[in-house]
Amino acid sequence: MTLGVYVQVPFCQTKCTYCNFHTGPVAKSLYDPFVESVLWEIRLCVKSPEGWLKQTVDTVYVGGGTPSLLEPAALARVLDALRRAFECAWEEVTLEADPETISPEKAAAWRAAGFNRISLGVQSFADAELKATGRMHRRADISSAVHALREAGFQNVSCDLIAGLPHQTASSWESSLGEMLDVRPEHISIYMMEIDEGSRLGREVLSGGSRYSAGALPSDDEMASFYELACARLAAAGYEHYEISNWALPGRRSRHNLKYWKREPYLGLGAGAHSFSGTHRWANAHDAAAYVRAIQQGRVPVEQMETVGADAALHEELFLGLRLLAGIDFAEIERRYNVSLAARLEELRAAGLVAIEGTRARLAAARLAVSNEVFVELLG
């Protein structure tokens, strides 16, 4: 088994109205101390006796936040430090970037540093939707960004859209899908808008307010129809639907993200980053200042740690495995955890929630847009 490394950069130019992450705008003077802290954390990992860290690193994902705000030289230092610290056989090295932060010079520098994949935060091609959610880029920035990336030699670009943005209509959604397909990225993610109290928009909706265009959100049924249209359009365009929210051209599935869904080990570095060894999960301090302070004081910046027992591991196998359209081999899971799943899965099949072929179970195609309901039935 190989190891994935995730580097969390918690800085943004603005905080989107729907964002519930521990990220946001800070003074640029804090960027360099943060990068230095990540470099120190990498050195701490080298000294760790943990055997699972000795595995070969084959994927790196630098996410956020908006890591493309950092100077290319700083990002190159992080990759160089990883090369020195670990046995590396990199197949996929991803950088998350917002369209308005990309220039031809930056794109070329990223490529020279060792990045071979860019995850582009598109979210919509409609300026009204982007503006309502506090995004900094506009439709014109997207094509400029993609052009710069292609000119720099990037042959693996991922783009995302969000179904359910304020002011989004069936017409604007269809237009965004069409423009996305014109761009023809190698990978596409379609996320459903989530409303929760961790975001400004979520709190406004839950309190019945009208700020942040809370009254202009599409209904749940509309969001489901947007998702279903995306499934049909992307399939017709040759994209493989391999995870609830993810599609790829042949051979371009996200190798790093597959580690999460398959419960393979990954190491998280930076403020708020999560790690999984196979038996334990833990998270670094979410507050960037607290993270930097811990590193400067020579302390491991871990904020929370949990042992993943057999029951929790089984739930993860089912929840994460069923996110993949290939589904799960429930006979293998039954053997590994000494449990019986067949009868419960048959009940779900009879209710039209899952499909079963031999010893494999997968979400029913008609239930992908409401997958959480299926998970509640299965795990409740």
Secondary structure as UniProt FT lines:
FT   STRAND          3..9
FT   TURN            17..18
FT   HELIX           28..30
FT   HELIX           31..47
FT   HELIX           51..54
FT   STRAND          57..64
FT   HELIX           67..69
FT   HELIX           72..85
FT   STRAND          88..97
FT   HELIX           99..101
FT   HELIX           104..113
FT   STRAND          117..123
FT   HELIX           127..132
FT   TURN            133..134
FT   HELIX           139..151
FT   TURN            152..153
FT   STRAND          157..163
FT   TURN            166..167
FT   HELIX           170..183
FT   STRAND          187..192
FT   TURN            197..198
FT   HELIX           200..206
FT   TURN            207..208
FT   HELIX           211..216
FT   HELIX           220..236
FT   TURN            237..238
FT   STRAND          240..243
FT   TURN            244..245
FT   STRAND          246..248
FT   TURN            250..251
FT   HELIX           255..261
FT   TURN            262..263
FT   STRAND          266..269
FT   TURN            271..272
FT   STRAND          274..276
FT   STRAND          280..284
FT   HELIX           288..296
FT   TURN            297..298
FT   STRAND          302..307
FT   HELIX           310..321
FT   TURN            322..323
FT   TURN            325..326
FT   STRAND          328..329
FT   HELIX           330..337
FT   HELIX           342..350
FT   TURN            351..352
FT   STRAND          354..357
FT   TURN            358..359
FT   STRAND          360..363
FT   HELIX           365..370
FT   HELIX           371..379
//
